[in-house]
Amino acid sequence: MTAGEKTGKIKDIKETISGAAEIMRYIRSPGMQESLDNVMDTATIAKEIIEALKTQEMVKNIENFRMISENMNEASANMQNTLKQLEETGVINEVKGLIKSAKSTMDSFGDSNQGTVNGQDLREMSMAIKEMFKSIRSLVDELRITVEYSKKSGTIHTVGETIGQVSDIYKTTLG
């Protein structure tokens, strides 16, 4: 090793020692000590939280939340399937028709001139009532078909399961 190399290495060592001393002075400063204390407090709190999450009670609570989430997902899927099946059978459209018919009947009472009912109003009201009864009959028939189909396809069982799952969610949440 040459003298120039020795001088360069000594210079590097002096700079390193000087830098280390400056870092030590900075670490001893009140602001840095306060920051380090905050880091230690935060680490202690984090450790306490982790320990609390490991307790039997918290593990059970976390498991309950998982079960509630699964039950809600299943109930939602079952409700969507039930609604889809009701739409496919036409029950919803029949109900819409019934509502329109009933509204038409109710509107016919309000269309009379100055509170009097004439023969035309009575004919229209009679036709609207007949139409409403036909819609009701059609709805009843459709509901019978739907119930029979539901028994075969298991929709009623699915609805029953959905109700049971919602009940389980309620019990799990309050229990």
MODELLER restraints for C-alpha pairs under 7 A, 6 or more apart:
rsr = mdl.restraints
at = mdl.atoms
rsr.add(forms.Gaussian(group=physical.xy_distance, feature=features.Distance(at['CA:26:A'], at['CA:32:A']), mean=6.93, stdev=0.5))
rsr.add(forms.Gaussian(group=physical.xy_distance, feature=features.Distance(at['CA:27:A'], at['CA:33:A']), mean=6.59, stdev=0.5))
rsr.add(forms.Gaussian(group=physical.xy_distance, feature=features.Distance(at['CA:53:A'], at['CA:59:A']), mean=6.70, stdev=0.5))
rsr.add(forms.Gaussian(group=physical.xy_distance, feature=features.Distance(at['CA:64:A'], at['CA:172:A']), mean=6.95, stdev=0.5))
rsr.add(forms.Gaussian(group=physical.xy_distance, feature=features.Distance(at['CA:68:A'], at['CA:169:A']), mean=5.70, stdev=0.5))
rsr.add(forms.Gaussian(group=physical.xy_distance, feature=features.Distance(at['CA:71:A'], at['CA:165:A']), mean=6.03, stdev=0.5))
rsr.add(forms.Gaussian(group=physical.xy_distance, feature=features.Distance(at['CA:71:A'], at['CA:169:A']), mean=6.68, stdev=0.5))
rsr.add(forms.Gaussian(group=physical.xy_distance, feature=features.Distance(at['CA:75:A'], at['CA:162:A']), mean=5.08, stdev=0.5))
rsr.add(forms.Gaussian(group=physical.xy_distance, feature=features.Distance(at['CA:75:A'], at['CA:165:A']), mean=6.43, stdev=0.5))
rsr.add(forms.Gaussian(group=physical.xy_distance, feature=features.Distance(at['CA:75:A'], at['CA:166:A']), mean=6.82, stdev=0.5))
rsr.add(forms.Gaussian(group=physical.xy_distance, feature=features.Distance(at['CA:78:A'], at['CA:158:A']), mean=6.44, stdev=0.5))
rsr.add(forms.Gaussian(group=physical.xy_distance, feature=features.Distance(at['CA:78:A'], at['CA:162:A']), mean=6.16, stdev=0.5))
rsr.add(forms.Gaussian(group=physical.xy_distance, feature=features.Distance(at['CA:82:A'], at['CA:155:A']), mean=6.55, stdev=0.5))
rsr.add(forms.Gaussian(group=physical.xy_distance, feature=features.Distance(at['CA:86:A'], at['CA:92:A']), mean=6.60, stdev=0.5))
rsr.add(forms.Gaussian(group=physical.xy_distance, feature=features.Distance(at['CA:89:A'], at['CA:146:A']), mean=6.56, stdev=0.5))
rsr.add(forms.Gaussian(group=physical.xy_distance, feature=features.Distance(at['CA:91:A'], at['CA:139:A']), mean=6.93, stdev=0.5))
rsr.add(forms.Gaussian(group=physical.xy_distance, feature=features.Distance(at['CA:91:A'], at['CA:142:A']), mean=6.37, stdev=0.5))
rsr.add(forms.Gaussian(group=physical.xy_distance, feature=features.Distance(at['CA:91:A'], at['CA:143:A']), mean=6.88, stdev=0.5))
rsr.add(forms.Gaussian(group=physical.xy_distance, feature=features.Distance(at['CA:94:A'], at['CA:139:A']), mean=5.78, stdev=0.5))
rsr.add(forms.Gaussian(group=physical.xy_distance, feature=features.Distance(at['CA:95:A'], at['CA:139:A']), mean=6.98, stdev=0.5))
rsr.add(forms.Gaussian(group=physical.xy_distance, feature=features.Distance(at['CA:97:A'], at['CA:135:A']), mean=6.89, stdev=0.5))
rsr.add(forms.Gaussian(group=physical.xy_distance, feature=features.Distance(at['CA:98:A'], at['CA:132:A']), mean=6.27, stdev=0.5))
rsr.add(forms.Gaussian(group=physical.xy_distance, feature=features.Distance(at['CA:98:A'], at['CA:135:A']), mean=5.52, stdev=0.5))
rsr.add(forms.Gaussian(group=physical.xy_distance, feature=features.Distance(at['CA:98:A'], at['CA:136:A']), mean=6.62, stdev=0.5))
rsr.add(forms.Gaussian(group=physical.xy_distance, feature=features.Distance(at['CA:101:A'], at['CA:128:A']), mean=6.64, stdev=0.5))
rsr.add(forms.Gaussian(group=physical.xy_distance, feature=features.Distance(at['CA:101:A'], at['CA:131:A']), mean=6.79, stdev=0.5))
rsr.add(forms.Gaussian(group=physical.xy_distance, feature=features.Distance(at['CA:101:A'], at['CA:132:A']), mean=5.40, stdev=0.5))
rsr.add(forms.Gaussian(group=physical.xy_distance, feature=features.Distance(at['CA:102:A'], at['CA:132:A']), mean=6.32, stdev=0.5))
rsr.add(forms.Gaussian(group=physical.xy_distance, feature=features.Distance(at['CA:104:A'], at['CA:128:A']), mean=6.85, stdev=0.5))
rsr.add(forms.Gaussian(group=physical.xy_distance, feature=features.Distance(at['CA:105:A'], at['CA:125:A']), mean=6.05, stdev=0.5))
rsr.add(forms.Gaussian(group=physical.xy_distance, feature=features.Distance(at['CA:105:A'], at['CA:128:A']), mean=5.44, stdev=0.5))
rsr.add(forms.Gaussian(group=physical.xy_distance, feature=features.Distance(at['CA:105:A'], at['CA:129:A']), mean=6.58, stdev=0.5))
rsr.add(forms.Gaussian(group=physical.xy_distance, feature=features.Distance(at['CA:108:A'], at['CA:121:A']), mean=6.90, stdev=0.5))
rsr.add(forms.Gaussian(group=physical.xy_distance, feature=features.Distance(at['CA:108:A'], at['CA:125:A']), mean=6.20, stdev=0.5))
rsr.add(forms.Gaussian(group=physical.xy_distance, feature=features.Distance(at['CA:112:A'], at['CA:121:A']), mean=6.94, stdev=0.5))
rsr.add(forms.Gaussian(group=physical.xy_distance, feature=features.Distance(at['CA:150:A'], at['CA:156:A']), mean=5.60, stdev=0.5))
